[in-house]
Amino acid sequence: MSKTTLAIIAGISAAAGSAATAAIFANRSQKKETVTPTTSSSPTSTLPRPPVPAPLPHPFKDLVSPVNPTGVFQYGFPGPINDLHPTLSTTSSFDRRTRNPYWVAEHITPESLNANNADRRHSVFVEDESIPEKFRAKLHDYFRSGYDRGHQVPAADAKWSQDALNQTFLLSNMCPQVGEGFNRDYWAHFEDFCRRLTNHYPSVRIVTGPLYLPRRDPQDGKWRISYEVIGNPPNVAVPTHFYKVIFAEDGKTGGDVSLGAFVLPNAKIDNEKPLQSFEVPIEAIERASGLEFASNLPLPRRKKLCEQVTCSLLVRDYAERQKNLMGAAPPKKSDGRFPLPQR
């Protein structure tokens, strides 16, 4: 018998100035102990039977504890506290330790993207006062850090309202991201790909967040998690990677959901790099993040996004993206096995 176990192994090649992300499936053999029943060679065999163990009593049934560990709660609950925070345009859970979100969820539709009722020029980055002051990221943490304040839910996805747009500028929706070659380039084109999915799907939900993945030490071959911390004092973690989990819904009650999961390194990426090279099983992100995304989505309703549409980027400059947020639809697969709703 063999059991398939899943592990993400990812690294950033600083020397080459490029990044590689890989999901590795490892087969681990697990041998089950086989018990062969013993039969007597003769009907007259009189081997003694082993004694039948008496059932053990419940180990704590009658035990009265002389201590009360939960009494510490009278002074306050240590945590962790996830700071679940819904806004007009996002819902998020915040990690007080890293000063980054665990995840930020959004919902886009053709109608929401076509409603252009806001202007980014009227929005400013602000600290999230719903998070206790000692745990929140501060504006000065990013000052001269060398990193962009990288939106997890992009501002362009919330232009249906100025208030909704403004809320995407909360620092609880930000993580430190490499600017040139990533946040302002490949990552922005990836966000554009997500918006263009609404040309095929009437409803698209996206969950985005940071990851802190291990690298193999070239000296001793051991795996370690190491990341930079910015701020003064240093307290905002710089993620090694980012993920997006995409749910493209067909709009029918109980209908099919095209599911896509991607992990990208927080590093400069050539725009020619195929998006599908960053596709991973959703279980890989769950194992790396400690989160669950689709536990309530039955397998019969799941479709693979990149088997429904061509998962590829359309490189457009910023001005062009702002003129037409939905852009051109990602090409549908031509084999006809996975029909998409027509719009």
Salt bridges, closest charged atoms under 4 A:
ASP83 OD2 - ARG96 NE 2.67
GLU111 OE2 - ARG343 NH2 3.82
ASP119 OD2 - ARG121 NH2 2.75
GLU127 OE1 - ARG136 NH1 3.73
ASP128 OD2 - HIS85 ND1 3.03
GLU133 OE2 - LYS138 NZ 3.33
ASP141 OD1 - HIS140 ND1 3.57
ASP148 OD1 - ARG184 NH2 2.77
ASP157 OD1 - ARG195 NH1 2.76
ASP192 OD2 - ARG196 NE 3.30
ASP192 OD1 - ARG316 NH2 2.58
ASP217 OD2 - ARG224 NH1 3.27
ASP220 OD2 - ARG224 NH2 2.91
GLU249 OE2 - ARG205 NE 2.78
ASP335 OD2 - ARG337 NE 2.61
